[in-house]
Amino acid sequence: MTLPSKMESETCEFKKSLSELKEGLISIVAMLNKHGHGELWFGIAPDGTPKGFTITEKTLRDVSQAIGVHIEPRIYPHITEEVVGGKHCICVNFTGQEKPYYAYSRVYMRVADEDRQLSAKAIENLIVSRNQERLRWDNEPTSVTLRDLDESRLQRFVERAKLPWDNTENALEKLGLLKQGKLINPAALFFTADPMELRCAVFGTTTSSMIIDRHDFKGDILELIEDAQKYILKNIHIGMKLNGLYREDVPEISMEALREAIINAFCHRDYRDPDYIQVAIFKNRVEIRNPGTLYGGLKLEDLKTGHVSRRRNPSLAELFRRIDMVEAWGRGLPLIVENAPDVVFKETAGLFVAEFARPSYVDDESGEMSGEMSGEMSGEIQKTSVETKKVSVKILKIMSDNHSITIPEIANLIGVTERTVERYLKKLQENGKVKRKGSTKGGHWEVL
């Protein structure tokens, strides 16, 4: 037999003989606690050279009994005699998911090809990690029964996921939504009528002191994602640009970024918290809020650097992945940052908030806000001022190249609304940068 690896690794350990049996059992535990599986060889030197030794049925039985006595919880490895390079060796293949595993009443963890004893705190973290998997909300049975499901919603989902349809129960099995014959929580969110509520509001200033519109939506999780997008589009400014011969609407905030943030809110929220997902539209920003702070040790400063994150609701995320609404590689936050570099992520009062600035709120060249400015936005003034000046410079350059250009044509060229262009022009005229000569229709612009 050929060795699977000529080097020791995190999942492979070599021992010269059974005189190192105790060390070998410690290696088994270390590999189980790190990877849940591994391979231990007796009769192989650490450099991978086969040494071999005399092996009988009693030898194999002694190894099995030592594992049974000294490793807890109990494992049932596959122990075989193998001939490697003409030498007789023992191979122990093992798996186990009941970590932490103990060898001689101690816990070890594999690091490269070493076995390190864990501290009490590290052992506690292992136990918590194991229980988190078992106690995940999206792994728990729901009170909803098969009779409560809307089969038409399930059929539409199965079709969208490009899976064959035969009957309700088989479809749910394929989607991983049945545990011991009972539905788990994500099934209710996707396939029952009105299982969730979304709260949306538009505020008249940069604070929540004056509400000018409020709407609560009910529906399944996919319906509410669409409702959130439509509500935002209805209540922010939409510009336009020409794409060839066709007009193309351009929202003031990237809809790709907003959509990812909305899906992220529904996918990764803490469903044990009874609060609602909220969309709050202010004069200067749009906020998407979901119950639950960052999960799995992730920090706010990690969000824009592409750090790998753990998923709070992996079963729920898997359903979104099946219909191409999220990626298996968790690129949701990087995609938000890519499409809206100025996005601000915050945690407040048990909520995770994605905040998007509204460029239309800036109405003069100095970068000052046209209404009351919230405390959170105060640090953004300098950045906003720079962007405002860039737009003003663009307008001046366009007018220098074409003195008879119209306001709608300027709006098309720079991708903003006509109202926004009018606001910039007014300020440029007040500051003596530009002047209109002649009539509204037959006149022209003069850059001073």
C-alpha positions as CSV (number, residue, x, y, z in Angstrom):
1,M,0.0,0.0,0.0
2,T,1.1,3.5,-0.7
3,L,0.9,6.1,2.1
4,P,-1.7,8.9,1.4
5,S,0.8,11.4,2.4
6,K,4.6,11.3,2.9
7,M,4.4,14.0,5.5
8,E,2.6,14.4,8.8
9,S,-0.2,17.0,8.7
10,E,-3.2,18.3,10.6
11,T,-5.1,15.1,9.7
12,C,-2.2,12.5,9.5
13,E,0.2,11.3,12.2
14,F,3.0,8.7,12.1
15,K,4.3,6.7,15.1
16,K,7.2,4.3,14.9
17,S,5.7,1.6,17.1
18,L,3.1,0.8,19.7
19,S,5.5,2.1,22.4
20,E,4.0,5.5,21.4
21,L,0.4,4.4,21.8
22,K,-0.4,7.1,24.4
23,E,0.9,9.8,22.1
24,G,-1.0,8.3,19.2
25,L,-4.3,8.5,21.1
26,I,-3.6,12.1,22.0
27,S,-3.1,12.8,18.3
28,I,-6.4,11.1,17.5
29,V,-8.2,13.4,19.9
30,A,-6.4,16.5,18.6
31,M,-7.4,15.8,15.0
32,L,-11.0,15.0,16.0
33,N,-11.3,18.3,17.8
34,K,-9.8,20.3,14.9
35,H,-11.2,18.5,11.8
36,G,-13.6,15.7,13.0
37,H,-11.5,13.1,11.2
38,G,-8.0,11.8,10.6
39,E,-5.5,9.0,10.1
40,L,-3.0,7.5,12.6
41,W,-0.2,5.1,11.4
42,F,1.9,2.8,13.7
43,G,5.1,1.5,12.1
44,I,6.0,4.7,10.2
45,A,8.8,7.1,11.2
46,P,7.9,10.8,11.4
47,D,9.8,11.4,8.1
48,G,7.4,9.0,6.4
49,T,9.8,6.0,6.2
50,P,8.1,2.6,6.8
51,K,9.6,0.8,9.8
52,G,7.1,-2.0,10.4
53,F,6.8,-4.4,13.3
54,T,5.2,-7.8,14.2
55,I,1.4,-7.5,14.2
56,T,-1.1,-10.2,15.4
57,E,-4.8,-10.2,16.0
58,K,-4.1,-9.4,19.6
59,T,-2.1,-6.3,18.5
60,L,-5.1,-4.9,16.7
61,R,-7.4,-5.7,19.6
62,D,-5.1,-4.0,22.1
63,V,-5.1,-0.8,20.0
64,S,-8.9,-0.9,19.8
65,Q,-9.3,-1.5,23.5
66,A,-6.9,1.4,24.4
67,I,-8.9,3.7,22.2
68,G,-12.2,2.6,23.9
69,V,-10.7,3.0,27.4
70,H,-8.8,6.3,27.1
71,I,-10.8,8.4,24.5
72,E,-14.2,10.1,25.4
73,P,-16.8,10.4,24.0
74,R,-16.4,6.9,22.5
75,I,-15.4,6.6,18.8
76,Y,-15.5,3.5,16.6
77,P,-12.4,3.7,14.3
78,H,-11.5,1.4,11.4
79,I,-8.2,-0.4,12.4
80,T,-6.4,-2.4,9.7
81,E,-3.0,-4.0,9.1
82,E,-1.4,-2.5,6.0
83,V,1.8,-3.4,4.1
84,V,3.7,-0.3,3.1
85,G,7.0,-0.6,1.3
86,G,7.2,-4.3,2.3
87,K,6.7,-3.4,6.0
88,H,3.7,-4.4,8.2
89,C,2.0,-1.3,9.7
90,I,-1.3,-0.4,11.5
91,C,-3.6,2.2,10.1
92,V,-6.3,3.8,12.3
93,N,-9.0,5.7,10.4
94,F,-11.4,7.7,12.6
95,T,-14.3,10.3,12.5
96,G,-16.4,12.0,15.1
97,Q,-18.5,15.1,15.6
98,E,-19.1,15.0,19.4
99,K,-16.3,17.4,20.3
100,P,-14.6,18.2,22.6
101,Y,-12.9,14.8,22.7
102,Y,-10.7,13.8,25.7
103,A,-7.6,11.6,25.8
104,Y,-6.5,10.6,29.3
105,S,-9.0,13.2,30.7
106,R,-7.4,16.1,28.8
107,V,-8.4,18.0,25.6
108,Y,-6.0,18.6,22.7
109,M,-6.2,20.5,19.4
110,R,-4.2,19.8,16.3
111,V,-2.0,22.7,15.1
112,A,0.0,21.8,12.0
113,D,1.6,18.5,13.0
114,E,1.5,19.2,16.8
115,D,-1.0,18.3,19.5
116,R,-1.6,21.2,21.9
117,Q,-3.4,20.8,25.2
118,L,-6.3,23.3,25.5
119,S,-7.1,25.7,28.3
120,A,-10.4,25.6,30.2
121,K,-11.6,28.6,28.3
122,A,-10.8,27.0,24.9
123,I,-12.7,23.9,26.0
124,E,-15.7,26.0,26.9
125,N,-15.6,27.6,23.5
126,L,-15.6,24.2,21.8
127,I,-18.7,23.1,23.8
128,V,-20.5,26.4,23.0
129,S,-19.7,26.0,19.3
130,R,-21.1,22.4,19.3
131,N,-24.3,23.5,21.1
132,Q,-24.8,26.5,18.8
133,E,-25.0,24.2,15.8
134,R,-27.7,22.1,17.6
135,L,-29.6,25.0,18.9
136,R,-29.6,27.2,15.8
137,W,-33.0,28.8,15.2
138,D,-33.0,27.7,11.5
139,N,-32.4,24.1,12.6
140,E,-35.3,24.0,15.0
141,P,-38.8,22.5,14.3
142,T,-41.6,24.9,13.6
143,S,-45.2,24.7,14.8
144,V,-46.3,24.9,11.1
145,T,-47.4,21.6,9.7
146,L,-47.5,20.3,6.1
147,R,-51.2,21.2,6.0
148,D,-50.3,24.8,6.7
149,L,-48.0,25.2,3.7
150,D,-48.9,27.0,0.6
151,E,-48.0,24.4,-2.1
152,S,-48.1,26.9,-4.9
153,R,-45.3,28.9,-3.2
154,L,-43.3,25.8,-2.8
155,Q,-43.8,24.8,-6.4
156,R,-42.7,28.2,-7.6
157,F,-39.5,28.0,-5.5
158,V,-38.7,24.4,-6.7
159,E,-39.1,25.6,-10.3
160,R,-36.9,28.6,-9.7
161,A,-34.3,26.4,-8.0
162,K,-34.4,24.1,-11.2
163,L,-35.3,21.0,-9.1
164,P,-37.8,18.3,-10.3
165,W,-41.2,18.4,-8.7
166,D,-43.0,15.2,-7.6
167,N,-44.8,16.0,-4.3
168,T,-44.6,18.3,-1.3
169,E,-42.9,16.0,1.1
170,N,-40.1,15.0,-1.4
171,A,-39.5,18.6,-2.3
172,L,-39.1,19.6,1.3
173,E,-36.7,16.6,1.8
174,K,-34.6,17.8,-1.1
175,L,-34.4,21.3,0.3
176,G,-33.4,20.0,3.8
177,L,-36.5,21.4,5.5
178,L,-37.7,18.2,7.2
179,K,-36.0,16.9,10.3
180,Q,-37.3,13.7,11.7
181,G,-40.5,14.2,9.8
182,K,-41.1,17.8,11.1
183,L,-40.7,21.1,9.3
184,I,-38.0,23.4,10.4
185,N,-38.4,27.2,10.8
186,P,-37.2,28.4,7.3
187,A,-40.0,26.4,5.7
188,A,-42.6,28.7,7.4
189,L,-40.8,31.9,6.2
190,F,-40.8,30.8,2.5
191,F,-43.9,28.8,2.1
192,T,-46.7,30.1,4.3
193,A,-49.0,33.1,3.9
194,D,-47.9,36.3,5.7
195,P,-45.4,34.7,8.2
196,M,-43.4,38.0,8.6
197,E,-43.8,41.7,8.8
198,L,-41.6,44.5,7.4
199,R,-41.8,48.1,8.7
200,C,-41.0,51.0,6.4
201,A,-41.2,54.8,7.0
202,V,-40.2,58.1,5.4
203,F,-39.1,60.9,7.6
204,G,-39.4,64.6,6.9
205,T,-35.9,65.5,8.3
206,T,-32.7,63.8,9.1
207,T,-34.1,62.6,12.4
208,S,-37.2,60.5,13.3
209,S,-39.0,63.5,14.7
210,M,-41.5,63.8,11.8
211,I,-43.0,60.9,9.9
212,I,-44.5,61.7,6.5
213,D,-45.2,58.2,5.4
214,R,-45.4,54.8,7.1
215,H,-46.3,51.4,5.7
216,D,-46.2,47.9,7.3
217,F,-46.0,45.0,4.8
218,K,-46.9,41.4,5.5
219,G,-45.9,38.4,3.4
220,D,-43.4,35.6,2.9
221,I,-39.7,36.4,3.0
222,L,-39.3,36.7,-0.8
223,E,-42.3,39.0,-1.1
224,L,-41.0,41.3,1.6
225,I,-37.6,41.6,-0.1
226,E,-39.4,42.9,-3.2
227,D,-41.6,45.2,-1.1
228,A,-38.6,46.8,0.6
229,Q,-36.9,47.5,-2.7
230,K,-40.1,49.0,-4.2
231,Y,-40.7,51.2,-1.2
232,I,-37.1,52.6,-1.3
233,L,-37.3,53.3,-5.1
234,K,-40.7,55.0,-4.6
235,N,-39.2,57.4,-2.0
236,I,-35.7,58.3,-3.3
237,H,-34.7,60.5,-6.3
238,I,-34.4,58.8,-9.7
239,G,-32.2,60.4,-12.3
240,M,-31.7,59.2,-15.9
241,K,-29.1,58.7,-18.5
242,L,-29.1,57.7,-22.2
243,N,-27.8,54.2,-23.0
244,G,-27.6,54.3,-26.7
245,L,-31.0,55.4,-27.9
246,Y,-32.8,54.4,-24.7
247,R,-33.4,56.2,-21.5
248,E,-32.1,54.4,-18.3
249,D,-33.3,55.3,-14.8
250,V,-30.5,55.9,-12.3
251,P,-31.4,55.9,-8.6
252,E,-29.4,58.2,-6.4
253,I,-28.3,55.0,-4.4
254,S,-27.1,51.9,-6.2
255,M,-30.0,49.4,-6.3
256,E,-27.5,46.6,-6.4
257,A,-26.1,47.6,-3.1
258,L,-29.5,48.2,-1.6
259,R,-30.8,44.8,-2.8
260,E,-27.8,43.0,-1.2
261,A,-28.3,44.9,2.0
262,I,-32.0,44.0,2.1
263,I,-31.3,40.3,1.4
264,N,-28.5,40.3,4.0
265,A,-31.0,41.7,6.6
266,F,-33.5,38.9,6.0
267,C,-30.9,36.2,5.6
268,H,-28.7,37.0,8.7
269,R,-31.1,38.6,11.2
270,D,-31.5,37.1,14.6
271,Y,-34.9,35.4,14.4
272,R,-35.1,34.8,18.1
273,D,-35.5,38.6,18.5
274,P,-39.2,39.5,18.0
275,D,-38.4,42.9,16.5
276,Y,-39.0,43.7,12.8
277,I,-36.7,44.4,9.9
278,Q,-37.0,48.2,9.2
279,V,-36.4,50.5,6.2
280,A,-36.0,54.1,7.3
281,I,-35.7,56.8,4.7
282,F,-34.5,60.2,5.9
283,K,-33.7,63.3,4.0
284,N,-30.0,62.5,3.9
285,R,-29.8,58.7,4.1
286,V,-31.5,55.4,3.9
287,E,-31.1,52.9,6.7
288,I,-31.8,49.2,6.5
289,R,-32.0,47.7,10.0
290,N,-32.2,44.1,11.2
291,P,-32.4,42.6,14.7
292,G,-29.1,41.1,15.8
293,T,-25.6,42.3,15.9
294,L,-22.6,40.8,14.0
295,Y,-22.2,37.0,14.4
296,G,-19.3,34.6,14.9
297,G,-16.7,37.1,16.2
298,L,-16.9,39.4,13.2
299,K,-16.2,43.1,13.9
300,L,-17.4,46.2,12.2
301,E,-13.9,47.1,11.0
302,D,-13.8,43.7,9.2
303,L,-16.8,44.3,7.0
304,K,-15.0,46.4,4.3
305,T,-11.9,44.2,4.2
306,G,-13.5,41.0,2.9
307,H,-12.9,38.9,6.0
308,V,-14.6,35.5,6.0
309,S,-17.7,35.4,8.2
310,R,-19.8,32.7,9.7
311,R,-23.5,32.5,8.9
312,R,-26.0,32.8,11.6
313,N,-28.7,31.0,9.6
314,P,-26.9,28.6,7.2
315,S,-30.1,26.6,6.4
316,L,-31.9,29.9,5.5
317,A,-28.9,31.0,3.5
318,E,-28.8,27.7,1.6
319,L,-32.4,28.4,0.4
320,F,-31.4,31.8,-0.9
321,R,-28.4,30.3,-2.6
322,R,-30.6,27.7,-4.4
323,I,-32.4,30.6,-6.2
324,D,-29.2,32.6,-6.8
325,M,-30.1,35.4,-4.3
326,V,-26.9,34.8,-2.3
327,E,-23.6,33.2,-3.0
328,A,-22.1,30.2,-1.1
329,W,-19.0,32.3,-0.6
330,G,-20.7,35.0,1.4
331,R,-19.8,37.9,-0.9
332,G,-22.9,39.9,0.1
333,L,-21.1,42.6,2.1
334,P,-18.2,43.0,-0.3
335,L,-20.8,43.5,-3.1
336,I,-22.5,46.2,-1.1
337,V,-19.2,48.0,-0.6
338,E,-18.3,47.5,-4.2
339,N,-21.5,49.2,-5.4
340,A,-21.7,51.8,-2.6
341,P,-18.2,52.5,-1.3
342,D,-19.5,55.1,1.1
343,V,-21.9,52.7,2.9
344,V,-21.7,52.9,6.7
345,F,-22.2,49.8,8.9
346,K,-23.3,50.3,12.5
347,E,-24.5,48.4,15.5
348,T,-26.9,50.1,17.8
349,A,-29.5,48.9,20.4
350,G,-29.2,45.3,19.3
351,L,-29.7,46.2,15.6
352,F,-27.3,45.9,12.7
353,V,-27.7,49.0,10.4
354,A,-26.5,49.5,6.8
355,E,-26.7,53.3,6.1
356,F,-26.6,54.7,2.6
357,A,-26.1,58.5,2.1
358,R,-28.4,60.3,-0.3
359,P,-26.4,62.5,-2.7
360,S,-29.5,64.5,-3.5
361,Y,-29.6,66.0,0.0
362,V,-26.5,68.2,-0.7
363,D,-27.7,71.5,-2.2
364,D,-24.8,73.9,-2.2
365,E,-21.2,74.0,-3.2
366,S,-19.9,74.3,0.4
367,G,-21.2,70.9,1.2
368,E,-23.6,72.1,3.9
369,M,-26.8,70.2,4.4
370,S,-30.1,71.8,3.4
371,G,-31.9,70.5,6.5
372,E,-31.0,69.6,10.0
373,M,-28.0,67.3,10.1
374,S,-27.9,64.2,12.3
375,G,-25.0,63.5,14.6
376,E,-24.0,60.4,12.6
377,M,-23.6,62.4,9.4
378,S,-21.4,65.1,10.9
379,G,-18.2,63.2,10.0
380,E,-19.3,62.9,6.4
381,I,-19.3,66.7,5.6
382,Q,-15.9,66.9,4.2
383,K,-16.4,63.9,1.9
384,T,-19.8,65.2,0.8
385,S,-18.2,68.7,0.0
386,V,-15.6,67.1,-2.3
387,E,-18.3,65.2,-4.2
388,T,-20.4,68.4,-4.5
389,K,-17.5,70.3,-6.0
390,K,-16.9,67.5,-8.5
391,V,-20.4,67.8,-9.8
392,S,-20.1,71.6,-10.0
393,V,-16.9,71.2,-12.0
394,K,-18.6,68.7,-14.4
395,I,-21.4,71.2,-15.0
396,L,-19.0,74.0,-15.7
397,K,-16.9,71.9,-18.1
398,I,-20.1,70.7,-20.0
399,M,-21.2,74.4,-20.4
400,S,-17.8,75.5,-21.6
401,D,-17.9,72.9,-24.3
402,N,-21.6,73.6,-25.3
403,H,-23.0,77.0,-24.4
404,S,-26.5,76.2,-25.6
405,I,-26.9,72.9,-23.7
406,T,-30.2,72.4,-21.9
407,I,-30.8,71.4,-18.3
408,P,-32.3,68.0,-19.3
409,E,-29.2,67.3,-21.4
410,I,-26.9,68.2,-18.5
411,A,-28.9,65.9,-16.2
412,N,-28.5,63.0,-18.8
413,L,-24.8,63.5,-19.1
414,I,-24.0,63.4,-15.4
415,G,-26.7,61.0,-14.3
416,V,-28.7,63.2,-11.9
417,T,-32.2,64.7,-11.9
418,E,-33.1,68.0,-13.6
419,R,-34.0,69.4,-10.2
420,T,-30.5,68.6,-8.9
421,V,-29.0,70.4,-11.9
422,E,-31.2,73.4,-11.3
423,R,-30.1,73.5,-7.7
424,Y,-26.4,73.5,-8.7
425,L,-26.9,76.1,-11.4
426,K,-28.7,78.4,-8.9
427,K,-25.7,78.2,-6.6
428,L,-23.2,78.6,-9.4
429,Q,-25.0,81.8,-10.6
430,E,-25.1,83.2,-7.0
431,N,-21.4,82.6,-6.7
432,G,-20.7,84.4,-10.1
433,K,-19.4,81.3,-11.8
434,V,-22.0,81.1,-14.6
435,K,-24.4,83.5,-16.3
436,R,-27.4,83.0,-18.5
437,K,-27.7,85.3,-21.6
438,G,-30.8,85.6,-23.7
439,S,-34.2,84.0,-23.4
440,T,-34.9,80.7,-21.8
441,K,-35.3,78.9,-25.1
442,G,-33.0,80.9,-27.4
443,G,-30.3,82.0,-24.9
444,H,-27.0,80.4,-23.9
445,W,-24.8,79.9,-20.9
446,E,-21.6,81.9,-20.3
447,V,-19.0,80.5,-17.9
448,L,-17.3,83.4,-16.1
